[in-house]
Amino acid sequence: MMRWVVLLAELILAAHALLACPAATAQDWAVKMFNKLEHDFGDVAKGTATEYRFQIKNLYLEDMRIKSVRASCGCTTPSITKELLKSGETSELVARFNTDRFEGQHGATLTVRFASPFPAEVRVKVKGYVRRDVVIHPGRIEFGSVESEEGVEKRVRVYYAGRDSWELTDVRSRNEHFEVELIPLARSDGRVNYELLFRLKKNAPAGYITDRLTLVTNDANRKFIPLVVEGNVIAPLTVSPVSLQLGIVRPGESVTKQLVVRGKAPFSITKVDCSAGAECFQFQTTEEPRTLHLIPVTFTANSQIGKFVERIQIVVDDGSRTLPDIVAHVEVRQ
């Protein structure tokens, strides 16, 4: 009952705002769930993969369900990553700009509708300019899954039609693990072709990469062209879980959970320790080289009451290879 009262109060406040100010709307509560209401894709090359993700977070205690989403223009295809949002949960409104089918300046209004018992509509706007004179193939750099120790190399073609003096002068990125080389291929009759050689450096951090390159041209009016980079970097060694939930224990009691460490080739675990050297934790390990290690972690509660968070470090082989810290959570109650 209290949860309904909280949301009802929010709706009543919105209604009062509507009466007090004609510019306000009774659906301001729904608008507050969005991180932003507009996005400009800027100048993009024809055929490039171009999308933006609006964040939607349920700020209220009641469940919210997204009923539908539609676009006012075929230049943009919208989709929702998660329709039912419980309190505190997030979803994304994905706006994909259809650069393969449209050219020139385009924009769309995306209308997100929320279902009963709290019906509402939120409108967000997107716009962008699809260049007629530049085509990039393929439309994004996708390197799939790659081992961190290996790195990867991909090639992209850039085709321009307009004037002989047009140039790609630079490629910029904020990612220090990217390397790019521009290779001129042809220049005649107003057509200019480049090959872009992209490299993901060896030993890039593990995890999913969604980033972009910015191609810089000598065109003063339309100087920048974005290019999406996506892929997954796999670590040679992995540990799970990285968040170890030990639950609730009483003073004097113990709880044991297990860590799993995997590798492609046999490796040894030489040390497991806590950042503060907490005596409440004990670890069972073997130095025998294996591709899979199971590490029991035992926590024994002392007389100290409260919630505790401890970092656990695992040292492998000679220490030259590292694993992410594991964060252990435990609560001691009487």
C-alpha positions as CSV (number, residue, x, y, z in Angstrom):
1,M,0.0,0.0,0.0
2,M,2.8,2.4,0.9
3,R,4.4,1.9,-2.5
4,W,1.2,3.0,-4.3
5,V,1.0,6.0,-2.0
6,V,4.6,7.1,-3.0
7,L,3.9,7.0,-6.7
8,L,0.4,8.6,-6.2
9,A,2.0,11.5,-4.4
10,E,4.4,11.9,-7.3
11,L,1.5,12.0,-9.8
12,I,-0.4,14.5,-7.6
13,L,2.6,16.8,-7.5
14,A,2.8,16.6,-11.3
15,A,-0.8,17.5,-11.6
16,H,-0.3,20.5,-9.3
17,A,2.6,21.6,-11.4
18,L,0.3,21.4,-14.5
19,L,-2.2,23.7,-12.8
20,A,0.4,26.1,-11.6
21,C,2.3,26.4,-14.9
22,P,0.9,25.8,-18.4
23,A,4.4,24.7,-19.6
24,A,4.5,21.8,-17.3
25,T,2.9,18.4,-18.2
26,A,1.2,15.8,-16.1
27,Q,3.8,13.3,-17.4
28,D,6.9,14.9,-16.0
29,W,7.3,11.9,-13.7
30,A,7.9,9.7,-16.7
31,V,10.3,12.2,-18.4
32,K,12.5,12.0,-15.2
33,M,13.2,8.4,-16.0
34,F,15.2,9.3,-19.1
35,N,18.8,10.5,-19.0
36,K,18.3,12.8,-21.9
37,L,15.6,13.7,-24.5
38,E,17.7,14.7,-27.6
39,H,20.7,13.4,-29.5
40,D,22.5,14.7,-32.6
41,F,24.3,12.0,-34.6
42,G,26.2,14.7,-36.4
43,D,27.7,14.0,-39.8
44,V,27.9,10.2,-40.6
45,A,29.1,8.4,-43.7
46,K,26.6,6.5,-45.8
47,G,26.3,2.8,-44.7
48,T,28.0,3.2,-41.3
49,A,26.4,1.6,-38.3
50,T,25.1,4.5,-36.2
51,E,23.0,4.2,-33.1
52,Y,22.5,5.9,-29.8
53,R,21.2,4.4,-26.5
54,F,18.9,6.5,-24.2
55,Q,19.0,5.3,-20.6
56,I,15.7,4.7,-18.9
57,K,15.6,4.1,-15.1
58,N,12.6,3.3,-13.0
59,L,12.9,5.8,-10.1
60,Y,9.8,4.7,-8.4
61,L,8.7,1.8,-6.2
62,E,6.1,0.4,-8.5
63,D,6.9,-1.7,-11.6
64,M,6.8,0.2,-14.9
65,R,6.1,-1.5,-18.2
66,I,7.0,0.0,-21.6
67,K,4.1,-0.7,-23.9
68,S,5.5,0.4,-27.2
69,V,7.9,2.7,-29.1
70,R,7.4,4.2,-32.5
71,A,9.3,6.6,-34.8
72,S,7.9,9.5,-36.8
73,C,10.3,8.8,-39.6
74,G,11.7,5.7,-41.3
75,C,15.2,7.2,-41.0
76,T,15.4,5.9,-37.4
77,T,14.5,2.4,-36.1
78,P,13.8,2.4,-32.3
79,S,13.8,-0.6,-30.0
80,I,13.7,-1.3,-26.3
81,T,16.1,-3.6,-24.5
82,K,13.9,-4.3,-21.5
83,E,10.1,-3.7,-21.3
84,L,9.4,-4.4,-17.7
85,L,11.3,-2.3,-15.2
86,K,11.2,-3.1,-11.5
87,S,12.1,-0.4,-9.0
88,G,15.7,0.8,-9.7
89,E,16.1,-1.3,-12.9
90,T,17.2,0.2,-16.1
91,S,16.5,-0.2,-19.8
92,E,17.7,1.4,-23.0
93,L,15.9,3.0,-25.9
94,V,18.1,2.1,-28.9
95,A,17.8,4.6,-31.8
96,R,19.4,3.2,-35.0
97,F,20.0,5.8,-37.7
98,N,19.4,4.1,-41.1
99,T,22.3,5.4,-43.0
100,D,22.1,2.7,-45.6
101,R,18.7,3.9,-46.9
102,F,18.7,7.6,-46.3
103,E,20.9,10.6,-47.3
104,G,21.1,14.2,-46.3
105,Q,19.6,15.8,-43.2
106,H,17.0,13.7,-41.3
107,G,15.4,13.6,-37.9
108,A,12.8,11.7,-36.0
109,T,10.7,11.9,-32.8
110,L,10.6,8.6,-30.9
111,T,7.5,8.1,-28.7
112,V,7.8,5.8,-25.8
113,R,4.5,4.7,-24.3
114,F,4.1,3.3,-20.7
115,A,1.3,0.9,-20.0
116,S,-1.4,1.0,-17.3
117,P,-1.8,1.5,-14.4
118,F,0.5,4.5,-15.0
119,P,0.0,5.4,-18.7
120,A,2.3,8.0,-20.1
121,E,4.1,9.1,-23.2
122,V,7.7,10.4,-23.5
123,R,9.1,11.9,-26.7
124,V,12.7,12.0,-27.5
125,K,14.3,13.5,-30.7
126,V,17.2,12.4,-32.8
127,K,18.7,14.0,-35.9
128,G,21.8,13.6,-38.2
129,Y,23.2,14.2,-41.6
130,V,24.0,11.2,-43.8
131,R,26.7,12.2,-46.2
132,R,26.1,11.5,-49.9
133,D,29.8,11.8,-50.8
134,V,31.4,9.4,-48.3
135,V,30.8,5.7,-48.1
136,I,32.6,3.4,-45.5
137,H,32.7,-0.4,-46.0
138,P,32.2,-2.2,-43.8
139,G,30.0,0.2,-41.9
140,R,31.7,-0.6,-38.5
141,I,34.8,-2.3,-37.2
142,E,33.8,-5.5,-35.6
143,F,36.6,-7.8,-34.4
144,G,34.5,-10.3,-32.5
145,S,36.1,-12.2,-29.6
146,V,39.9,-12.0,-29.4
147,E,42.4,-13.1,-26.8
148,S,44.0,-10.2,-24.9
149,E,47.5,-11.5,-25.6
150,E,46.9,-11.7,-29.3
151,G,45.5,-8.4,-30.5
152,V,43.7,-8.1,-33.8
153,E,43.9,-6.3,-37.1
154,K,41.0,-5.1,-39.4
155,R,40.8,-3.2,-42.7
156,V,38.1,-0.7,-43.8
157,R,37.7,1.1,-47.1
158,V,36.7,4.8,-47.3
159,Y,35.2,6.0,-50.7
160,Y,34.8,9.7,-51.4
161,A,33.2,11.3,-54.5
162,G,33.5,15.0,-55.0
163,R,36.8,16.8,-55.5
164,D,40.4,15.6,-56.0
165,S,41.7,17.8,-53.1
166,W,39.6,16.0,-50.5
167,E,41.8,14.3,-47.8
168,L,41.6,12.2,-44.7
169,T,44.1,14.0,-42.5
170,D,43.9,12.1,-39.2
171,V,42.1,9.4,-37.2
172,R,41.4,10.2,-33.6
173,S,40.5,8.0,-30.7
174,R,40.4,8.3,-26.9
175,N,41.3,4.6,-26.6
176,E,45.0,4.1,-26.0
177,H,44.8,0.5,-27.1
178,F,43.8,1.4,-30.7
179,E,46.3,2.0,-33.5
180,V,45.2,3.2,-37.0
181,E,47.1,3.6,-40.2
182,L,45.7,5.6,-43.2
183,I,46.7,4.2,-46.6
184,P,45.9,6.3,-49.7
185,L,44.7,4.1,-52.6
186,A,43.4,6.2,-55.5
187,R,42.8,9.9,-56.4
188,S,41.3,10.8,-59.8
189,D,38.3,12.4,-61.4
190,G,36.9,13.6,-58.1
191,R,37.1,10.2,-56.5
192,V,39.4,9.5,-53.5
193,N,39.8,6.1,-51.9
194,Y,41.6,5.2,-48.6
195,E,42.2,2.0,-46.7
196,L,42.1,2.3,-43.0
197,L,44.2,-0.3,-41.1
198,F,42.9,-0.7,-37.6
199,R,44.8,-2.6,-34.9
200,L,43.8,-3.5,-31.4
201,K,47.0,-3.7,-29.4
202,K,48.1,-6.8,-27.6
203,N,47.3,-7.0,-23.9
204,A,44.2,-4.7,-24.1
205,P,42.1,-4.9,-21.0
206,A,39.5,-7.7,-21.0
207,G,35.9,-6.8,-21.5
208,Y,33.4,-5.7,-24.2
209,I,34.5,-2.7,-26.2
210,T,32.0,-0.3,-27.8
211,D,33.9,2.8,-28.9
212,R,34.5,4.8,-32.0
213,L,37.1,6.4,-34.2
214,T,36.8,9.9,-35.5
215,L,38.0,10.4,-39.1
216,V,39.3,13.9,-39.7
217,T,39.0,15.5,-43.2
218,N,40.2,18.7,-44.7
219,D,36.5,19.6,-45.4
220,A,36.0,22.8,-43.3
221,N,32.2,22.4,-43.4
222,R,32.0,18.7,-42.6
223,K,35.3,17.9,-40.9
224,F,34.5,14.8,-38.8
225,I,33.2,11.3,-39.6
226,P,32.6,8.8,-36.8
227,L,33.2,5.1,-37.1
228,V,32.0,2.5,-34.5
229,V,34.4,-0.1,-33.1
230,E,33.0,-3.1,-31.3
231,G,34.3,-6.4,-30.0
232,N,35.1,-8.5,-26.9
233,V,38.6,-8.9,-25.4
234,I,39.0,-12.2,-23.5
235,A,41.6,-12.4,-20.7
236,P,44.0,-15.4,-20.7
237,L,43.0,-16.0,-17.1
238,T,39.5,-15.4,-15.6
239,V,38.1,-15.6,-12.1
240,S,34.5,-15.9,-11.0
241,P,32.6,-14.6,-9.3
242,V,34.4,-11.2,-9.0
243,S,31.8,-10.3,-6.4
244,L,31.7,-12.9,-3.6
245,Q,28.5,-12.8,-1.5
246,L,29.1,-14.5,1.8
247,G,25.7,-13.6,3.3
248,I,24.9,-13.2,7.0
249,V,26.8,-15.0,9.7
250,R,26.8,-14.8,13.5
251,P,29.9,-14.3,15.7
252,G,31.9,-17.6,15.9
253,E,30.2,-19.0,12.8
254,S,31.9,-19.8,9.5
255,V,30.8,-19.7,5.9
256,T,32.6,-21.1,2.8
257,K,32.2,-20.1,-0.8
258,Q,34.3,-21.1,-3.9
259,L,36.2,-19.1,-6.4
260,V,36.9,-20.6,-9.9
261,V,40.0,-19.6,-11.8
262,R,40.4,-20.7,-15.4
263,G,43.2,-20.4,-18.0
264,K,44.0,-21.7,-21.5
265,A,47.3,-23.3,-20.4
266,P,48.3,-24.8,-17.0
267,F,49.2,-22.2,-14.4
268,S,50.0,-22.1,-10.7
269,I,48.5,-20.1,-7.9
270,T,51.3,-19.0,-5.6
271,K,49.4,-16.7,-3.2
272,V,45.8,-15.6,-2.2
273,D,45.5,-12.8,0.3
274,C,43.3,-10.0,1.5
275,S,44.2,-6.4,0.9
276,A,44.2,-5.7,4.7
277,G,45.4,-9.1,5.7
278,A,42.1,-9.9,7.4
279,E,42.5,-12.9,9.7
280,C,38.9,-13.8,9.3
281,F,39.5,-15.2,5.8
282,Q,41.2,-18.5,5.0
283,F,42.0,-19.9,1.5
284,Q,42.8,-23.4,0.3
285,T,45.1,-23.5,-2.8
286,T,47.5,-25.8,-4.5
287,E,50.6,-24.7,-6.5
288,E,50.3,-27.6,-8.9
289,P,49.9,-26.2,-12.5
290,R,46.4,-26.6,-13.8
291,T,44.0,-25.0,-16.3
292,L,41.3,-24.9,-13.6
293,H,41.7,-24.0,-10.0
294,L,38.9,-24.2,-7.3
295,I,39.7,-22.0,-4.3
296,P,37.5,-22.5,-1.2
297,V,37.2,-19.2,0.7
298,T,36.2,-19.5,4.4
299,F,35.1,-16.6,6.5
300,T,34.9,-17.0,10.3
301,A,33.2,-14.2,12.1
302,N,34.7,-12.7,15.2
303,S,32.9,-10.5,17.8
304,Q,32.8,-7.5,15.5
305,I,29.3,-6.7,14.3
306,G,28.5,-5.0,11.0
307,K,28.8,-5.2,7.2
308,F,32.3,-5.8,5.8
309,V,33.8,-5.5,2.3
310,E,37.2,-7.0,1.7
311,R,39.3,-7.3,-1.5
312,I,41.0,-10.6,-2.3
313,Q,44.0,-10.8,-4.5
314,I,45.2,-13.9,-6.4
315,V,48.8,-14.1,-7.4
316,V,49.6,-16.4,-10.4
317,D,52.9,-18.0,-11.3
318,D,55.7,-15.6,-10.8
319,G,53.4,-12.6,-10.4
320,S,53.8,-11.4,-14.0
321,R,50.2,-12.2,-14.8
322,T,47.4,-10.6,-12.8
323,L,43.7,-11.3,-12.1
324,P,41.1,-8.7,-11.1
325,D,40.5,-8.3,-7.4
326,I,37.6,-10.2,-6.0
327,V,35.3,-8.1,-3.7
328,A,33.9,-10.2,-0.8
329,H,30.8,-9.0,1.0
330,V,29.7,-10.3,4.4
331,E,27.4,-9.2,7.3
332,V,28.0,-10.2,10.9
333,R,24.8,-10.1,13.1
334,Q,24.1,-11.2,16.6
